[in-house]
Amino acid sequence: MTTVADILSNRKGAKLAALPPTATVREALQLMAEREVGSVLLMQGDSLLGIFTERDYARKIALKGLSSIDTLLADVMTSRLYVVSPRQTVQECLGLMTQGKLRHLPVVDGGQVLGLVSIGDLVNAQLAEQRFLIQQMESYIAGTMS
């Protein structure tokens, strides 16, 4: 079974998209656009305080007519976080995302933030695992397995 650690290890050199809570929504949007991601973690030093997502922008800024230029992330971040460990499986994470209606999960181990997995990361990992199993079954049926 594929784990969160497997997904993170395939992203060698990927830098975490994170900002302090004193950054503005506009700064978060710029960082998300530059990195082509849908969320930014809110960090104070090594401490994970929250997350700001495209959904937060739509619901807490755009619909309320707030300005992204002067609204601080601390005022609109999601602070009730679901986090996962690197040992959790793709299926466990997808279940958590479905239950919590989430699209992003911070990965934390021993209080240290290791990364972030998105629903796209998890679906891609699950599809790769299924393709591998299908290939193994096809090889077995065709009698080409050693």
trRosetta pair geometry for C-beta under 8 A, 3 or more apart (Angstrom, degrees):
i j d omega theta_ij theta_ji phi_ij phi_ji
1 89 4.7 -23 149 -128 127 125
1 90 7.1 -150 176 23 88 89
1 91 7.1 -63 -157 7 124 111
1 129 7.6 28 -138 -140 44 151
2 6 4.9 -112 -159 68 79 148
2 7 7.0 80 163 -48 111 87
2 89 6.7 102 78 -155 52 74
2 90 4.8 27 82 -22 102 121
2 125 4.8 -168 128 168 157 115
2 126 7.3 -141 45 -78 135 48
2 128 7.5 82 -66 76 153 106
2 129 5.3 -121 -18 -65 120 130
3 6 5.0 113 55 -1 68 98
3 7 7.5 -128 104 0 45 85
3 86 6.6 64 145 158 115 62
3 87 5.9 -45 -156 -154 137 29
3 88 6.5 131 -153 76 83 32
3 89 5.7 -64 -100 -98 62 48
3 90 7.4 -132 -102 -31 17 70
4 7 5.6 -52 -155 34 40 112
4 8 6.3 35 150 -16 70 106
4 84 5.6 159 -63 119 159 124
4 85 7.0 156 46 103 140 40
4 86 4.9 -132 87 -139 102 42
4 87 7.2 -14 38 28 100 17
4 88 5.3 36 -13 62 118 82
4 89 7.8 -129 -24 -94 74 7
4 90 7.7 155 -64 -74 59 56
4 93 6.5 118 -74 -56 105 140
4 107 5.4 171 158 -115 135 127
4 117 5.8 -112 -138 -33 97 147
5 8 5.8 -57 -145 41 32 109
5 9 6.1 34 156 -24 67 107
5 86 3.8 69 -67 171 90 105
5 87 6.7 22 -19 -74 118 40
6 9 5.9 -55 -145 33 28 111
6 10 6.9 29 155 -21 60 105
6 125 7.1 118 99 -142 113 130
7 10 6.1 -60 -161 29 31 111
7 11 7.3 17 149 -12 62 109
7 90 7.5 119 -46 -86 125 97
7 117 5.6 54 108 -111 150 121
7 121 5.3 81 -167 166 135 116
7 122 7.3 -35 -90 -83 156 54
7 125 5.4 -62 -86 -71 105 143
8 11 5.9 -67 -159 36 39 108
8 86 6.5 -64 20 -125 140 106
8 107 6.4 -109 -64 63 137 169
8 114 6.2 4 -143 139 163 111
8 115 4.7 161 -119 31 117 157
8 117 7.4 -86 -61 -68 85 99
9 12 7.3 13 179 -61 48 80
11 14 3.8 -27 160 0 109 137
11 115 7.3 126 68 -142 139 149
14 115 7.4 58 92 -130 116 120
15 35 7.8 -116 76 -115 91 126
16 41 6.5 -26 168 28 111 129
16 113 7.0 96 -142 128 164 116
16 115 6.1 -142 -90 -118 104 54
16 116 6.7 115 -136 -3 91 103
17 31 5.6 141 -158 148 104 114
17 32 6.7 87 180 -89 153 57
17 35 5.0 -145 -81 47 125 168
17 37 5.3 -161 -5 57 156 151
17 39 7.2 139 84 98 126 55
17 40 4.9 -95 135 -114 102 71
17 41 6.7 128 91 13 64 79
17 116 7.6 -59 41 26 87 145
18 40 6.4 146 -109 -177 26 79
18 41 4.4 -30 -105 70 88 95
18 42 7.3 163 -157 -92 78 12
18 43 4.5 14 -180 5 128 124
18 113 7.8 106 -84 111 146 154
19 23 4.0 -54 165 20 127 156
19 27 6.2 135 -134 118 152 115
19 28 5.9 -118 21 -88 153 81
19 31 6.4 -169 -51 1 119 162
19 40 5.4 14 8 161 105 132
19 41 7.7 155 24 80 59 50
19 42 6.4 -33 74 -111 73 59
19 43 7.3 137 67 32 22 79
19 52 7.9 -31 49 28 118 129
19 73 6.3 122 97 -9 121 164
20 23 5.5 125 63 -22 68 93
20 42 7.2 51 -176 -162 19 73
20 43 6.7 -67 -92 77 50 60
20 44 6.1 75 -138 -97 86 63
20 73 7.9 147 105 53 43 130
21 42 5.0 61 -79 -174 77 121
21 44 6.4 -26 1 -62 104 102
21 49 5.7 -52 -56 89 122 155
21 50 7.2 74 -97 35 107 114
21 72 6.8 53 155 161 69 106
21 73 5.3 -134 -148 86 49 98
21 74 3.6 71 167 -74 109 94
21 77 6.6 -84 -124 -8 93 146
22 72 6.2 -43 -144 -146 36 119
22 73 7.6 -16 34 39 10 95
22 74 6.6 13 -72 -22 41 121
23 27 4.4 -107 180 78 107 141
23 28 6.2 123 117 -50 121 83
23 72 7.3 123 77 -150 31 69
23 73 5.3 21 72 -4 80 125
24 27 4.8 105 57 3 75 99
24 28 7.2 -135 102 -2 46 86
24 68 6.8 103 152 161 102 59
24 69 6.4 -8 172 176 149 25
24 70 6.5 -59 -127 -114 127 15
24 71 6.3 102 -156 68 81 49
24 72 6.2 -68 -102 -99 54 44
24 73 7.0 161 -156 -31 8 80
25 28 5.5 -54 -153 36 37 114
25 29 6.3 38 150 -20 69 104
25 52 7.3 -153 -121 -174 73 147
25 57 6.7 133 -169 -111 117 91
25 61 5.7 134 -167 -92 164 149
25 66 7.8 94 6 115 159 115
25 68 4.0 -108 96 -147 113 75
25 69 7.8 -40 59 -16 91 17
25 71 4.7 13 -8 78 122 103
25 72 7.7 160 -30 -164 76 2
25 73 6.3 148 -74 -77 57 68
25 76 6.5 11 -82 51 117 142
26 29 5.6 -53 -146 36 33 112
26 30 6.4 35 153 -20 65 104
26 68 4.4 116 -64 134 76 95
26 69 5.1 32 -32 -97 142 43
27 30 5.7 -51 -148 35 32 113
27 31 6.4 31 154 -17 64 106
27 73 7.9 -79 65 -39 103 117
28 31 5.8 -56 -149 38 31 109
28 32 6.2 31 154 -18 66 107
28 40 4.6 -139 -147 27 96 151
28 52 5.1 -31 -161 96 157 142
28 57 8.0 -164 99 -73 120 113
28 73 5.8 116 -47 -88 135 121
29 32 5.7 -53 -145 38 31 111
29 33 6.3 32 155 -20 64 106
29 57 6.8 92 -84 -107 106 147
29 68 6.1 8 -6 -177 140 144
30 33 5.8 -56 -149 36 29 111
30 34 6.3 29 154 -19 65 107
31 34 5.7 -53 -144 36 31 111
31 35 6.1 9 163 1 66 113
31 40 5.7 73 88 -97 129 132
32 35 6.3 -68 -140 51 25 96
32 36 7.8 81 165 -97 55 6
32 37 5.4 -108 -143 74 70 73
32 38 6.5 61 -158 -117 121 16
32 39 7.0 91 -109 -5 117 8
32 40 6.0 -99 -62 -44 94 101
32 54 7.2 160 173 -66 159 88
33 36 7.3 19 -173 -75 29 47
37 40 7.5 118 96 -67 120 63
37 118 7.6 -159 -151 -57 88 139
38 53 6.0 25 143 -156 85 86
38 54 4.8 -61 -161 -8 89 116
38 103 6.6 -44 103 120 141 132
38 104 6.8 -161 86 -55 99 124
38 118 6.7 99 40 -123 113 135
39 51 5.5 2 -178 -179 123 108
39 52 6.6 159 -156 83 71 45
39 53 4.2 -25 -100 -100 98 78
39 54 7.2 -91 -68 -8 64 72
39 103 7.5 164 -37 92 128 100
39 104 4.5 -52 13 -39 159 171
39 116 6.9 -145 83 172 118 153
39 118 7.6 166 18 -95 115 103
40 51 7.2 157 80 -159 43 62
40 52 5.0 -10 58 59 93 97
40 53 8.0 -173 22 -77 59 41
40 73 7.6 -79 91 -128 123 145
41 48 6.3 -56 -176 -133 118 94
41 50 7.7 161 -163 92 55 40
41 51 5.6 -37 -110 -103 55 76
41 106 6.1 93 -107 -98 125 119
41 113 6.7 134 166 -165 164 154
41 116 6.4 -158 -47 -64 117 132
42 48 7.5 97 76 -165 61 55
42 49 4.6 -70 109 70 103 100
42 50 4.2 6 44 62 127 81
42 51 6.5 -143 4 -74 88 23
42 52 6.3 83 -47 -17 105 96
42 73 5.6 -179 -102 136 122 129
42 74 7.4 142 -163 -83 146 58
42 77 4.9 -20 -21 -125 152 157
43 46 7.2 -29 -170 -141 114 12
43 47 6.5 146 -158 75 67 48
43 48 6.0 -35 -101 -99 78 49
43 49 6.6 168 -103 10 22 91
43 113 7.0 -104 -100 18 124 157
44 47 5.0 -18 64 63 84 106
44 49 5.7 61 -5 -37 100 127
46 111 7.8 58 135 140 114 92
46 112 6.7 -43 -177 -120 117 69
46 113 7.2 -174 -172 15 68 96
48 81 7.0 -54 137 29 118 174
48 83 7.5 100 100 -87 159 138
48 106 5.9 120 -150 169 152 165
48 108 6.6 -98 5 -88 151 127
48 113 5.1 124 -62 -69 117 125
49 74 7.9 -27 134 -113 143 80
49 77 7.0 52 115 110 96 157
49 79 6.6 -44 159 -124 70 92
50 73 7.7 175 81 151 121 100
50 77 3.6 97 116 143 143 127
50 78 5.6 162 -169 77 103 45
50 79 4.3 -57 -92 -94 117 59
50 81 6.5 -161 -124 -54 46 112
51 56 7.9 177 114 -28 72 143
51 77 6.5 142 64 -168 26 96
51 78 5.2 -24 64 60 81 101
51 81 6.3 112 -6 -105 108 106
51 104 6.3 -176 -176 94 152 128
51 106 6.8 -152 -68 -41 123 112
52 56 5.1 -110 -156 68 63 152
52 57 7.5 74 170 -50 94 83
52 73 5.3 -84 -52 -146 146 107
52 76 6.8 63 -121 101 109 90
52 77 4.9 -74 -67 -111 87 79
52 78 7.1 159 -88 11 40 79
53 56 4.8 111 52 1 67 97
53 57 7.3 -121 104 -2 45 84
53 78 7.0 -3 6 4 102 128
53 103 6.8 124 -154 59 148 113
53 104 6.2 -175 -95 15 124 132
54 57 5.5 -48 -153 31 38 115
54 58 6.5 37 151 -18 67 103
55 58 5.8 -53 -148 36 33 110
55 59 6.1 10 162 -1 67 114
55 103 7.2 138 -18 17 130 128
56 59 6.3 -71 -140 50 25 96
56 60 5.1 -20 -179 20 68 124
56 61 7.5 57 134 -7 68 98
56 76 5.9 126 169 148 112 98
56 77 7.0 6 -154 -126 160 33
56 78 6.0 -128 -83 -30 126 99
57 60 7.0 -62 -107 52 13 84
57 61 5.0 -35 -158 34 56 124
57 62 6.2 54 147 -16 72 104
57 68 7.4 19 -142 -100 104 120
58 61 7.5 7 -33 50 7 82
58 62 5.2 -32 -138 38 40 128
58 63 6.6 50 156 -23 57 102
59 62 7.7 20 -20 49 15 89
59 63 5.7 -13 -142 20 33 132
60 63 7.5 28 -28 45 11 97
60 64 6.3 -19 -177 8 34 130
60 66 7.3 -23 140 27 64 139
60 76 4.4 146 132 -154 141 111
61 64 6.5 -82 -143 47 11 97
61 66 4.7 -94 -141 65 62 106
61 67 7.9 -87 -161 70 100 8
61 68 5.7 53 -173 -77 146 84
61 71 6.3 -172 -112 58 106 162
61 76 6.4 36 -56 -150 90 164
62 65 7.8 27 175 -67 26 32
66 71 5.0 57 154 -66 123 144
66 76 7.7 -176 84 -73 162 141
67 70 5.2 30 94 34 120 87
67 71 5.9 161 78 -22 60 96
68 71 6.1 -57 -120 36 28 109
71 75 6.0 -114 -173 68 83 127
71 76 6.1 32 156 -13 121 132
72 75 4.9 93 69 0 84 103
72 76 7.6 157 89 10 50 88
73 76 6.4 -86 -148 55 36 84
73 77 5.1 50 163 -53 81 107
74 77 6.3 -29 -118 6 22 115
78 81 7.0 118 120 -77 93 69
81 106 6.3 -6 -176 24 132 123
82 96 5.8 168 167 167 141 118
82 100 5.2 -126 -33 -33 152 174
82 102 6.0 -106 44 -53 134 162
82 105 6.1 -57 103 -122 95 91
83 105 6.6 133 -133 -177 33 82
83 106 4.8 -39 -116 78 92 93
83 107 7.1 145 -170 -109 86 15
83 108 4.5 4 171 14 139 119
84 88 4.6 -90 -173 35 111 148
84 92 7.4 137 -135 111 124 108
84 93 5.5 -8 -89 -100 164 99
84 96 6.9 173 -74 47 113 163
84 105 4.9 33 1 155 113 131
84 106 7.6 163 27 85 68 45
84 107 5.7 -36 76 -108 83 66
84 108 7.5 132 66 28 33 72
84 117 7.2 -37 51 32 134 122
85 88 5.3 118 59 -20 73 96
85 107 7.1 81 -153 -160 15 76
85 108 6.9 -59 -94 76 57 58
85 109 5.6 91 -146 -92 82 82
86 107 5.8 69 -72 -178 71 121
86 109 5.4 -22 0 -59 105 132
86 114 6.0 -18 -62 69 115 164
88 92 4.6 -114 -174 82 100 136
88 93 5.8 114 124 -52 121 90
89 92 4.7 102 56 4 79 101
89 93 7.1 -145 96 -2 44 87
90 93 5.8 -60 -151 39 32 110
90 94 6.2 30 154 -19 68 107
90 122 5.1 152 -154 -154 90 85
90 125 5.0 -156 -99 99 142 123
90 126 5.2 -177 140 -67 144 88
90 129 7.3 -167 33 -6 152 146
91 94 5.8 -53 -144 37 31 110
91 95 6.4 35 155 -21 63 105
91 126 7.6 108 -69 -103 68 117
92 95 5.7 -57 -153 35 29 114
92 96 6.5 29 151 -18 64 106
93 96 5.6 -54 -148 36 34 112
93 97 6.3 34 153 -19 66 105
93 105 5.9 -135 -152 27 107 162
93 117 6.4 -17 -170 93 155 141
93 122 5.4 -142 99 -109 124 140
94 97 5.6 -52 -145 37 33 113
94 98 6.3 35 154 -20 65 105
94 119 7.6 92 -115 -136 76 79
94 122 5.4 171 -68 150 90 140
94 123 7.7 105 -101 -70 121 66
94 126 7.2 23 -47 -52 146 145
95 98 5.8 -54 -148 35 30 111
95 99 6.2 28 155 -17 64 109
96 99 5.7 -56 -145 39 29 111
96 100 6.0 2 165 6 66 114
96 102 7.1 -21 127 40 80 131
96 105 6.8 70 99 -97 129 140
97 100 6.4 -69 -137 53 24 92
97 101 7.7 50 169 -127 56 5
97 102 4.5 -108 -135 68 68 89
97 103 6.9 85 -155 -86 117 25
97 105 6.7 -96 -74 -44 97 116
97 119 5.7 145 -177 -93 160 99
97 122 7.3 -176 -5 39 150 161
98 101 7.5 17 -173 -74 25 44
102 105 6.4 82 131 -65 140 82
102 119 7.7 166 111 -57 66 107
103 118 6.2 3 156 -156 78 82
103 119 4.9 -69 -147 -9 65 117
104 116 5.8 -1 -172 -180 103 113
104 117 7.4 161 -153 84 55 42
104 118 5.3 -25 -99 -105 73 70
104 119 7.6 -78 -61 -18 43 77
105 116 6.9 159 80 -158 42 64
105 117 5.2 -13 60 60 95 88
105 118 7.9 176 20 -86 70 25
106 113 6.0 -52 -175 -135 115 102
106 115 7.7 170 -157 99 55 35
106 116 5.4 -37 -104 -101 52 81
107 113 7.2 103 76 -163 58 58
107 114 4.6 -63 106 65 106 100
107 115 4.7 7 42 62 123 74
107 116 6.4 -153 3 -80 86 25
107 117 6.2 72 -47 -13 112 96
108 111 6.8 0 179 -124 108 11
108 112 6.7 157 -155 75 67 36
108 113 5.6 -36 -99 -97 80 53
108 114 6.8 172 -100 7 23 86
109 112 5.8 -28 69 61 69 89
109 114 5.6 31 12 -30 105 129
117 121 4.6 -122 -160 78 82 142
117 122 6.0 83 156 -50 119 92
118 121 4.8 109 52 0 70 99
118 122 7.3 -140 96 0 42 87
119 122 5.7 -57 -150 40 36 111
119 123 6.2 34 154 -18 69 107
120 123 5.9 -54 -140 39 30 108
120 124 6.2 31 159 -18 64 108
121 124 6.0 -61 -151 38 25 110
121 125 6.4 23 154 -18 63 109
122 125 5.7 -54 -147 36 31 111
122 126 6.3 30 155 -18 65 106
123 126 5.7 -55 -147 38 32 111
123 127 6.3 33 154 -20 65 106
124 127 5.7 -54 -146 36 31 112
124 128 6.4 33 154 -20 64 105
125 128 5.7 -53 -148 35 31 112
125 129 6.5 32 153 -19 64 106
126 129 5.7 -53 -149 36 33 113
126 130 6.4 32 152 -18 65 106
127 130 5.7 -55 -147 38 32 111
127 131 6.3 36 153 -21 66 103
128 131 5.7 -50 -147 34 32 112
128 132 6.5 34 153 -20 63 104
129 132 5.8 -53 -151 34 31 113
129 133 6.6 30 152 -17 64 105
130 133 5.7 -54 -147 37 34 110
130 134 6.3 35 154 -20 66 105
131 134 5.7 -55 -149 36 31 112
131 135 6.4 32 153 -19 65 105
132 135 5.8 -55 -150 35 30 111
132 136 6.5 31 152 -19 64 106
133 136 5.6 -54 -149 36 33 113
133 137 6.3 31 154 -17 66 106
134 137 5.7 -55 -147 38 31 110
134 138 6.2 32 154 -20 65 107
135 138 5.7 -54 -145 37 30 112
135 139 6.3 31 155 -19 64 106
136 139 5.8 -55 -149 36 30 111
136 140 6.3 30 153 -20 64 107
136 145 7.4 53 -162 -93 68 128
137 140 5.6 -53 -146 35 32 113
137 141 6.2 31 156 -17 66 107
138 141 5.8 -55 -145 38 30 109
138 142 6.1 20 159 -10 65 112
139 142 5.9 -61 -141 45 27 104
139 144 4.9 -91 -157 71 78 95
139 145 4.7 101 132 -61 104 87
140 143 7.7 33 174 -72 29 30
140 145 5.0 3 -89 -12 60 138
